[in-house]
Amino acid sequence: MENKALSVVESLRFANHDFMNHLHLINMNLELGRVQETKEIIKQISEEYRSFSNFNKILLPKTVEWLYTFSWRFPAIQLTINSNITNPNYTQNDDEIVEYLEESIRHVYNGLDPYTEQNLTIGIVATNNQFKLQFHLIGKWDSNIKIPVNRSKLKVQTYEEINQSWKYELTSE
């Protein structure tokens, strides 16, 4: 696995591929007369894009890019994003956030169990006086978690650290 960001062309290629997959899935369900399933698929896709649109407000361009391209760079992990952004102008240390997230995923990615579903939920809260990013990876991997917690502007609170669940919170006040 290479340690590099995706180019604009690569990102567009992945986005186009995903878009075409969504259209094919919708078309297939319509051809099979599965109207209710088609409505659910459209609702799920809409919710996903609404979530992406909402966290764009955080004004952390590197973090937003990392989240947007996550599923393409780390396809073995299913990503879910929840966000509550009430103050989009509250700025953070974008570089440290991305660095910590990247280190976290890279630490476990090569040790993921290919027979186990891997799910990552990222929750983002940005208010007038607080930024909080919650990370919860559920699945199975064979590496011990040892990520340095010393960051100059981020506080890291680990809640769970086992080979089936890793949960922490990054905060900056």
N, CA, C and O of each residue as an XYZ file, in Angstrom:
692
protein
N       0.846     -1.172      0.000
C       0.000      0.000      0.000
C       0.893      1.238      0.000
O       1.744      1.409      0.874
N       0.689      2.073     -0.970
C       1.500      3.280     -1.087
C       0.993      4.355     -0.140
O      -0.187      4.401      0.207
N       1.910      5.215      0.269
C       1.569      6.309      1.162
C       1.507      7.598      0.354
O       2.414      8.428      0.432
N       0.430      7.769     -0.428
C       0.317      8.972     -1.233
C      -1.140      9.356     -1.404
O      -2.038      8.514     -1.383
N      -1.341     10.631     -1.571
C      -2.685     11.131     -1.839
C      -3.051     10.808     -3.283
O      -2.183     10.594     -4.129
N      -4.336     10.777     -3.541
C      -4.799     10.527     -4.898
C      -4.720     11.808     -5.715
O      -4.961     12.901     -5.202
N      -4.381     11.662     -6.985
C      -4.387     12.820     -7.872
C      -5.832     13.177     -8.205
O      -6.748     12.402     -7.929
N      -6.030     14.340     -8.793
C      -7.366     14.756     -9.199
C      -7.933     13.764    -10.211
O      -9.103     13.393    -10.126
N      -7.124     13.339    -11.152
C      -7.578     12.390    -12.174
C      -7.984     11.063    -11.533
O      -9.019     10.497    -11.884
N      -7.174     10.564    -10.595
C      -7.522      9.316     -9.906
C      -8.818      9.464     -9.123
O      -9.662      8.568     -9.141
N      -8.978     10.584     -8.440
C     -10.198     10.825     -7.676
C     -11.422     10.876     -8.575
O     -12.463     10.307     -8.247
N     -11.300     11.553     -9.702
C     -12.422     11.619    -10.644
C     -12.749     10.246    -11.219
O     -13.917      9.912    -11.415
N     -11.725      9.460    -11.486
C     -11.941      8.106    -12.007
C     -12.698      7.264    -10.981
O     -13.648      6.564    -11.331
N     -12.281      7.328     -9.722
C     -12.977      6.587     -8.665
C     -14.415      7.087     -8.499
O     -15.340      6.286     -8.366
N     -14.598      8.403     -8.507
C     -15.939      8.975     -8.338
C     -16.849      8.548     -9.480
O     -18.010      8.204     -9.255
N     -16.332      8.566    -10.703
C     -17.111      8.138    -11.857
C     -17.476      6.658    -11.739
O     -18.607      6.269    -12.029
N     -16.542      5.860    -11.325
C     -16.785      4.431    -11.151
C     -17.894      4.198    -10.125
O     -18.806      3.405    -10.361
N     -17.814      4.893     -8.981
C     -18.848      4.767     -7.956
C     -20.210      5.217     -8.470
O     -21.223      4.567     -8.211
N     -20.231      6.326     -9.196
C     -21.484      6.844     -9.748
C     -22.112      5.820    -10.699
O     -23.314      5.564    -10.637
N     -21.298      5.245    -11.568
C     -21.806      4.243    -12.511
C     -22.310      3.002    -11.769
O     -23.324      2.421    -12.158
N     -21.621      2.597    -10.719
C     -22.090      1.453     -9.923
C     -23.456      1.736     -9.309
O     -24.328      0.868     -9.300
N     -23.642      2.952     -8.795
C     -24.937      3.324     -8.226
C     -26.029      3.273     -9.291
O     -27.114      2.743     -9.049
N     -25.743      3.820    -10.457
C     -26.742      3.797    -11.538
C     -27.086      2.370    -11.961
O     -28.254      2.050    -12.183
N     -26.077      1.519    -12.071
C     -26.329      0.118    -12.448
C     -27.166     -0.595    -11.392
O     -28.060     -1.370    -11.732
N     -26.892     -0.347    -10.136
C     -27.651     -0.967     -9.055
C     -29.109     -0.509     -9.088
O     -30.024     -1.318     -8.928
N     -29.315      0.772     -9.292
C     -30.683      1.302     -9.390
C     -31.397      0.706    -10.601
O     -32.541      0.264    -10.497
N     -30.724      0.697    -11.738
C     -31.316      0.147    -12.962
C     -31.665     -1.332    -12.805
O     -32.751     -1.761    -13.194
N     -30.751     -2.103    -12.237
C     -30.987     -3.534    -12.048
C     -32.227     -3.769    -11.177
O     -33.066     -4.608    -11.504
N     -32.341     -3.035    -10.079
C     -33.499     -3.198     -9.205
C     -34.798     -2.775     -9.882
O     -35.838     -3.401     -9.673
N     -34.747     -1.726    -10.685
C     -35.948     -1.308    -11.417
C     -36.359     -2.358    -12.448
O     -37.545     -2.650    -12.600
N     -35.381     -2.925    -13.157
C     -35.681     -3.963    -14.147
C     -36.277     -5.210    -13.494
O     -37.067     -5.917    -14.119
N     -35.908     -5.480    -12.256
C     -36.451     -6.620    -11.527
C     -37.776     -6.282    -10.830
O     -38.356     -7.125    -10.145
N     -38.244     -5.050    -11.009
C     -39.502     -4.634    -10.405
C     -39.410     -4.399     -8.910
O     -40.429     -4.415     -8.218
N     -38.230     -4.184     -8.410
C     -38.011     -3.985     -6.980
C     -37.998     -2.491     -6.667
O     -36.957     -1.913     -6.356
N     -39.174     -1.884     -6.757
C     -39.307     -0.440     -6.602
C     -38.957      0.004     -5.188
O     -38.253      0.998     -5.012
N     -39.436     -0.716     -4.182
C     -39.151     -0.325     -2.797
C     -37.656     -0.400     -2.504
O     -37.112      0.491     -1.852
N     -36.983     -1.449     -2.978
C     -35.532     -1.573     -2.795
C     -34.802     -0.430     -3.498
O     -33.815      0.097     -2.984
N     -35.295     -0.053     -4.676
C     -34.697      1.052     -5.430
C     -34.822      2.350     -4.650
O     -33.871      3.129     -4.580
N     -35.982      2.584     -4.068
C     -36.173      3.794     -3.256
C     -35.222      3.807     -2.072
O     -34.669      4.855     -1.739
N     -35.020      2.666     -1.431
C     -34.107      2.575     -0.296
C     -32.662      2.855     -0.719
O     -31.920      3.526     -0.001
N     -32.268      2.340     -1.880
C     -30.916      2.581     -2.402
C     -30.717      4.066     -2.658
O     -29.692      4.633     -2.279
N     -31.691      4.695     -3.296
C     -31.603      6.128     -3.581
C     -31.547      6.924     -2.280
O     -30.788      7.888     -2.179
N     -32.334      6.533     -1.294
C     -32.321      7.202      0.011
C     -30.954      7.057      0.677
O     -30.419      8.023      1.220
N     -30.392      5.853      0.636
C     -29.075      5.600      1.247
C     -27.990      6.428      0.565
O     -27.147      7.016      1.242
N     -28.001      6.481     -0.756
C     -27.014      7.266     -1.496
C     -27.169      8.750     -1.166
O     -26.180      9.455     -0.968
N     -28.406      9.215     -1.108
C     -28.672     10.620     -0.781
C     -28.169     10.970      0.610
O     -27.574     12.030      0.805
N     -28.402     10.088      1.582
C     -27.923     10.318      2.949
C     -26.398     10.391      2.992
O     -25.828     11.230      3.689
N     -25.755      9.516      2.250
C     -24.293      9.505      2.203
C     -23.764     10.830      1.657
O     -22.841     11.414      2.226
N     -24.345     11.303      0.558
C     -23.886     12.557     -0.031
C     -24.243     13.758      0.831
O     -23.499     14.738      0.858
N     -25.366     13.700      1.533
C     -25.745     14.784      2.444
C     -24.738     14.872      3.588
O     -24.359     15.965      4.009
N     -24.311     13.718      4.084
C     -23.316     13.679      5.150
C     -21.999     14.286      4.674
O     -21.387     15.080      5.389
N     -21.558     13.915      3.466
C     -20.342     14.499      2.904
C     -20.482     16.012      2.767
O     -19.558     16.764      3.078
N     -21.639     16.442      2.302
C     -21.866     17.869      2.119
C     -21.807     18.609      3.453
O     -21.260     19.710      3.526
N     -22.360     18.019      4.498
C     -22.372     18.663      5.810
C     -20.966     18.810      6.391
O     -20.633     19.874      6.914
N     -20.139     17.777      6.314
C     -18.826     17.917      6.939
C     -17.877     18.768      6.118
O     -16.791     19.104      6.591
N     -18.258     19.125      4.901
C     -17.474     20.096      4.136
C     -17.390     21.438      4.864
O     -16.472     22.223      4.629
N     -18.343     21.690      5.736
C     -18.398     22.963      6.464
C     -17.263     23.144      7.468
O     -17.041     24.263      7.929
N     -16.549     22.099      7.816
C     -15.567     22.218      8.893
C     -14.333     23.025      8.509
O     -13.532     23.363      9.381
N     -14.162     23.336      7.250
C     -13.053     24.164      6.792
C     -11.689     23.580      7.165
O     -10.765     24.303      7.539
N     -11.592     22.280      7.055
C     -10.336     21.559      7.233
C     -10.089     20.807      5.930
O     -10.429     19.628      5.831
N      -9.511     21.458      4.939
C      -9.453     20.864      3.600
C      -8.721     19.528      3.526
O      -9.122     18.655      2.756
N      -7.669     19.351      4.301
C      -6.930     18.078      4.244
C      -7.723     16.958      4.908
O      -7.716     15.821      4.435
N      -8.401     17.279      5.997
C      -9.239     16.279      6.658
C     -10.406     15.885      5.764
O     -10.722     14.702      5.637
N     -11.042     16.865      5.149
C     -12.152     16.589      4.243
C     -11.676     15.722      3.072
O     -12.344     14.755      2.704
N     -10.531     16.063      2.491
C      -9.988     15.258      1.391
C      -9.690     13.836      1.851
O      -9.983     12.880      1.133
N      -9.111     13.689      3.039
C      -8.792     12.364      3.561
C     -10.069     11.544      3.701
O     -10.087     10.369      3.336
N     -11.131     12.141      4.221
C     -12.394     11.432      4.391
C     -13.044     11.097      3.045
O     -13.567      9.999      2.860
N     -13.007     12.045      2.113
C     -13.588     11.810      0.785
C     -12.916     10.646      0.063
O     -13.585      9.851     -0.598
N     -11.613     10.549      0.187
C     -10.876      9.537     -0.576
C     -10.626      8.259      0.220
O     -10.020      7.322     -0.301
N     -11.074      8.203      1.451
C     -10.811      7.056      2.315
C     -11.236      5.726      1.685
O     -10.448      4.782      1.631
N     -12.465      5.656      1.215
C     -12.995      4.388      0.689
C     -12.252      3.914     -0.549
O     -12.222      2.715     -0.826
N     -11.664      4.813     -1.282
C     -10.894      4.431     -2.470
C      -9.497      3.977     -2.089
O      -8.939      3.074     -2.712
N      -8.934      4.603     -1.067
C      -7.578      4.262     -0.638
C      -7.544      3.033      0.260
O      -6.558      2.296      0.273
N      -8.623      2.813      1.013
C      -8.690      1.698      1.960
C      -9.991      0.916      1.734
O     -10.889      0.953      2.575
N     -10.092      0.218      0.613
C     -11.361     -0.417      0.240
C     -11.815     -1.554      1.158
O     -12.979     -1.948      1.097
N     -10.958     -2.080      1.985
C     -11.345     -3.184      2.868
C     -12.164     -2.712      4.070
O     -12.685     -3.533      4.825
N     -12.279     -1.398      4.248
C     -12.991     -0.856      5.411
C     -14.188     -0.035      4.929
O     -14.048      0.860      4.096
N     -15.351     -0.353      5.463
C     -16.576      0.393      5.169
C     -16.630      1.620      6.081
O     -16.579      1.484      7.303
N     -16.734      2.811      5.497
C     -16.723      4.056      6.265
C     -18.128      4.636      6.405
O     -18.889      4.698      5.439
N     -18.455      5.057      7.621
C     -19.687      5.792      7.898
C     -19.278      7.082      8.588
O     -18.461      7.073      9.509
N     -19.854      8.198      8.134
C     -19.525      9.496      8.711
C     -20.789     10.131      9.269
O     -21.819     10.197      8.597
N     -20.693     10.594     10.503
C     -21.761     11.359     11.138
C     -21.172     12.710     11.506
O     -20.059     12.785     12.027
N     -21.915     13.777     11.238
C     -21.366     15.091     11.568
C     -22.437     16.021     12.102
O     -23.601     15.976     11.703
N     -21.997     16.865     13.021
C     -22.834     17.917     13.587
C     -21.968     19.170     13.624
O     -21.210     19.392     14.568
N     -22.092     19.972     12.594
C     -21.256     21.168     12.444
C     -22.131     22.388     12.688
O     -22.964     22.740     11.852
N     -21.939     23.036     13.841
C     -22.710     24.246     14.118
C     -21.872     25.500     13.960
O     -22.414     26.598     13.826
N     -20.545     25.346     13.973
C     -19.671     26.492     13.757
C     -18.570     26.083     12.792
O     -17.533     25.567     13.207
N     -18.794     26.313     11.511
C     -17.805     25.879     10.522
C     -16.514     26.686     10.545
O     -15.534     26.276      9.922
N     -16.480     27.804     11.232
C     -15.280     28.646     11.227
C     -14.302     28.301     12.340
O     -13.242     28.919     12.438
N     -14.631     27.342     13.169
C     -13.740     26.958     14.248
C     -12.600     26.138     13.653
O     -12.803     24.991     13.255
N     -11.413     26.715     13.591
C     -10.302     26.071     12.893
C      -9.468     25.205     13.833
O      -9.379     25.462     15.034
N      -8.871     24.193     13.262
C      -8.073     23.224     14.001
C      -6.748     23.013     13.289
O      -6.449     23.655     12.282
N      -5.984     22.118     13.826
C      -4.740     21.733     13.194
C      -5.019     20.620     12.193
O      -4.993     19.437     12.530
N      -5.280     21.017     10.985
C      -5.655     20.100      9.912
C      -4.591     19.027      9.691
O      -4.915     17.848      9.547
N      -3.329     19.433      9.664
C      -2.241     18.479      9.409
C      -2.171     17.396     10.485
O      -1.996     16.220     10.164
N      -2.303     17.771     11.735
C      -2.227     16.789     12.819
C      -3.394     15.812     12.782
O      -3.219     14.623     13.051
N      -4.577     16.303     12.452
C      -5.748     15.428     12.376
C      -5.527     14.371     11.304
O      -5.701     13.179     11.557
N      -5.146     14.805     10.113
C      -4.935     13.871      9.009
C      -3.799     12.902      9.332
O      -3.903     11.706      9.059
N      -2.740     13.407      9.900
C      -1.603     12.554     10.254
C      -2.024     11.461     11.237
O      -1.640     10.301     11.084
N      -2.806     11.831     12.235
C      -3.232     10.850     13.230
C      -4.173      9.813     12.616
O      -4.030      8.618     12.873
N      -5.124     10.262     11.815
C      -6.044      9.330     11.160
C      -5.296      8.374     10.235
O      -5.547      7.168     10.236
N      -4.382      8.920      9.453
C      -3.612      8.112      8.509
C      -2.772      7.075      9.254
O      -2.746      5.907      8.867
N      -2.086      7.493     10.318
C      -1.281      6.560     11.108
C      -2.159      5.456     11.691
O      -1.764      4.290     11.720
N      -3.332      5.823     12.147
C      -4.240      4.843     12.738
C      -4.599      3.748     11.739
O      -4.472      2.560     12.034
N      -5.042      4.155     10.567
C      -5.472      3.179      9.563
C      -4.287      2.373      9.051
O      -4.385      1.151      8.930
N      -3.197      3.012      8.756
C      -2.023      2.296      8.251
C      -1.506      1.278      9.257
O      -0.962      0.240      8.879
N      -1.678      1.579     10.530
C      -1.189      0.684     11.574
C      -1.905     -0.666     11.539
O      -1.284     -1.698     11.793
N      -3.203     -0.673     11.228
C      -3.964     -1.927     11.268
C      -4.272     -2.499      9.880
O      -4.613     -3.677      9.764
N      -4.159     -1.691      8.842
C      -4.696     -2.090      7.533
C      -4.113     -3.400      6.995
O      -4.869     -4.269      6.560
N      -2.825     -3.556      7.015
C      -2.228     -4.781      6.465
C      -2.511     -6.006      7.321
O      -2.344     -7.132      6.852
N      -2.930     -5.813      8.554
C      -3.251     -6.928      9.432
C      -4.734     -7.235      9.525
O      -5.142     -8.035     10.366
N      -5.565     -6.605      8.664
C      -7.006     -6.855      8.709
C      -7.310     -8.297      8.319
O      -6.700     -8.847      7.402
N      -8.249     -8.892      9.020
C      -8.701    -10.241      8.704
C      -9.601    -10.162      7.465
O     -10.643     -9.508      7.505
N      -9.212    -10.820      6.367
C      -9.999    -10.711      5.134
C     -11.370    -11.381      5.215
O     -12.199    -11.175      4.328
N     -11.628    -12.172      6.248
C     -12.907    -12.869      6.396
C     -13.858    -12.169      7.359
O     -14.936    -12.679      7.664
N     -13.450    -11.006      7.830
C     -14.254    -10.245      8.780
C     -14.597     -8.887      8.180
O     -13.747     -8.232      7.577
N     -15.849     -8.471      8.351
C     -16.267     -7.150      7.889
C     -15.617     -6.091      8.775
O     -15.639     -6.192     10.002
N     -15.043     -5.082      8.142
C     -14.359     -4.006      8.855
C     -15.186     -2.726      8.692
O     -15.476     -2.320      7.566
N     -15.560     -2.104      9.777
C     -16.381     -0.900      9.744
C     -15.741      0.206     10.567
O     -15.357      0.007     11.720
N     -15.638      1.360      9.956
C     -15.123      2.545     10.644
C     -16.212      3.603     10.676
O     -16.774      3.965      9.642
N     -16.500      4.089     11.863
C     -17.436      5.193     12.023
C     -16.642      6.399     12.513
O     -15.933      6.333     13.517
N     -16.779      7.492     11.785
C     -16.158      8.762     12.159
C     -17.293      9.728     12.501
O     -18.196      9.954     11.696
N     -17.231     10.283     13.687
C     -18.191     11.298     14.101
C     -17.477     12.617     14.301
O     -16.448     12.674     14.975
N     -18.010     13.675     13.723
C     -17.375     14.990     13.828
C     -18.365     15.973     14.449
O     -19.507     16.093     14.004
N     -17.906     16.668     15.477
C     -18.701     17.717     16.112
C     -17.841     18.976     16.130
O     -16.706     18.957     16.607
N     -18.387     20.062     15.610
C     -17.687     21.353     15.639
C     -18.676     22.404     16.126
O     -19.691     22.672     15.483
N     -18.353     22.995     17.284
C     -19.202     24.037     17.856
C     -18.369     25.295     18.034
O     -17.221     25.356     17.594
N     -18.948     26.296     18.678
C     -18.240     27.560     18.879
C     -16.917     27.403     19.602
O     -15.957     28.112     19.303
N     -16.857     26.481     20.550
C     -15.648     26.384     21.363
C     -15.027     24.985     21.397
O     -14.162     24.717     22.231
N     -15.452     24.104     20.512
C     -14.922     22.747     20.578
C     -14.920     22.069     19.203
O     -15.797     22.288     18.367
N     -13.907     21.250     19.015
C     -13.848     20.353     17.869
C     -13.625     18.957     18.424
O     -12.755     18.743     19.269
N     -14.424     18.004     17.938
C     -14.293     16.630     18.406
C     -14.451     15.691     17.213
O     -15.401     15.805     16.439
N     -13.509     14.767     17.077
C     -13.595     13.740     16.053
C     -13.531     12.394     16.753
O     -12.545     12.071     17.415
N     -14.595     11.613     16.600
C     -14.652     10.289     17.203
C     -14.348      9.241     16.144
O     -14.901      9.273     15.045
N     -13.474      8.322     16.482
C     -13.007      7.263     15.590
C     -13.382      5.943     16.242
O     -13.014      5.687     17.389
N     -14.120      5.093     15.510
C     -14.445      3.778     16.048
C     -14.346      2.742     14.938
O     -15.186      2.689     14.040
N     -13.313      1.927     15.016
C     -13.074      0.859     14.051
C     -13.489     -0.458     14.684
O     -13.031     -0.809     15.772
N     -14.361     -1.184     13.993
C     -14.823     -2.491     14.452
C     -14.518     -3.501     13.360
O     -14.804     -3.263     12.187
N     -13.945     -4.612     13.740
C     -13.606     -5.667     12.792
C     -12.676     -6.650     13.465
O     -12.910     -7.076     14.597
N     -11.623     -7.004     12.761
C     -10.620     -7.900     13.338
C      -9.305     -7.678     12.624
O      -9.253     -7.650     11.395
N      -8.242     -7.520     13.398
C      -6.909     -7.324     12.848
C      -5.913     -7.954     13.813
O      -6.236     -8.231     14.968
N      -4.696     -8.176     13.320
C      -3.725     -8.899     14.139
C      -2.572     -8.050     14.645
O      -1.592     -8.592     15.157
N      -2.662     -6.748     14.517
C      -1.569     -5.900     15.010
C      -1.979     -5.242     16.322
O      -3.146     -4.913     16.533
N      -0.994     -5.059     17.199
C      -1.234     -4.344     18.448
C      -1.244     -2.851     18.171
O      -0.449     -2.359     17.371
N      -2.126     -2.143     18.818
C      -2.296     -0.721     18.576
C      -1.326      0.059     19.448
O      -1.407      0.014     20.675
N      -0.429      0.757     18.822
C       0.532      1.595     19.542
C       0.817      2.843     18.710
O       1.853      2.941     18.054
N      -0.093      3.770     18.745
C       0.054      5.035     18.032
C       0.476      6.088     19.064
O      -0.122      6.168     20.136
N       1.494      6.891     18.756
C       1.883      7.937     19.707
C       0.729      8.900     19.959
O       0.029      9.298     19.028
N       0.536      9.270     21.207
C      -0.578     10.153     21.549
C      -0.158     11.600     21.747
O      -1.016     12.463     21.936
N       1.119     11.887     21.710
C       1.576     13.257     21.920
C       1.434     14.076     20.644
O       2.102     13.815     19.643
N       0.578     15.043     20.697
C       0.346     15.966     19.596
C       0.355     17.361     20.181
O      -0.048     17.560     21.327
N       0.810     18.325     19.406
C       0.932     19.672     19.967
C      -0.414     20.359     20.185
O      -0.571     21.094     21.160
N      -1.383     20.137     19.306
C      -2.653     20.852     19.433
C      -3.862     19.937     19.572
O      -4.989     20.416     19.702
N      -3.643     18.633     19.546
C      -4.740     17.687     19.676
C      -4.625     16.913     20.975
O      -3.531     16.570     21.424
N      -5.774     16.648     21.565
C      -5.830     15.750     22.711
C      -6.419     14.442     22.211
O      -7.389     14.437     21.453
N      -5.828     13.332     22.642
C      -6.299     12.014     22.237
C      -6.771     11.275     23.474
O      -6.014     11.095     24.428
N      -8.024     10.850     23.454
C      -8.586     10.051     24.538
C      -8.971      8.696     23.959
O      -9.866      8.610     23.118
N      -8.299      7.640     24.403
C      -8.597      6.297     23.925
C      -9.599      5.646     24.871
O      -9.422      5.655     26.089
N     -10.663      5.077     24.285
C     -11.707      4.427     25.066
C     -11.617      2.905     24.993
O     -11.974      2.206     25.941
N     -11.136      2.401     23.857
C     -11.034      0.951     23.685
C      -9.918      0.650     22.703
O      -9.777      1.316     21.678
N      -9.123     -0.367     23.031
C      -7.972     -0.717     22.217
C      -7.774     -2.224     22.225
O      -6.886     -2.738     22.906
N      -8.606     -2.928     21.466
C      -8.446     -4.369     21.343
C      -8.445     -4.710     19.855
O      -8.687     -3.836     19.022
N      -8.179     -5.955     19.515
C      -8.045     -6.327     18.100
C      -9.374     -6.525     17.378
O      -9.397     -6.997     16.242
N     -10.470     -6.170     18.024
C     -11.776     -6.189     17.361
C     -12.474     -4.838     17.433
O     -13.482     -4.625     16.759
N     -11.957     -3.942     18.229
C     -12.590     -2.631     18.388
C     -11.551     -1.618     18.866
O     -10.836     -1.845     19.842
N     -11.489     -0.511     18.159
C     -10.572      0.561     18.529
C     -11.365      1.851     18.498
O     -11.890      2.253     17.460
N     -11.444      2.489     19.649
C     -12.265      3.692     19.754
C     -11.467      4.785     20.460
O     -10.944      4.587     21.557
N     -11.386      5.943     19.802
C     -10.734      7.099     20.430
C     -11.408      8.374     19.973
O     -12.247      8.382     19.073
N     -11.007      9.459     20.631
C     -11.561     10.771     20.325
C     -10.431     11.775     20.241
O      -9.577     11.839     21.126
N     -10.429     12.550     19.189
C      -9.483     13.667     19.021
C     -10.245     14.941     19.350
O     -11.327     15.175     18.812
N      -9.685     15.772     20.238
C     -10.335     17.028     20.573
C      -9.340     18.165     20.522
O      -8.131     17.981     20.668
N      -9.881     19.326     20.312
C      -9.104     20.551     20.322
C     -10.034     21.644     20.805
O     -11.102     21.862     20.234
N      -9.628     22.325     21.853
C     -10.502     23.371     22.398
C      -9.868     24.720     22.272
O     -10.459     25.721     22.678
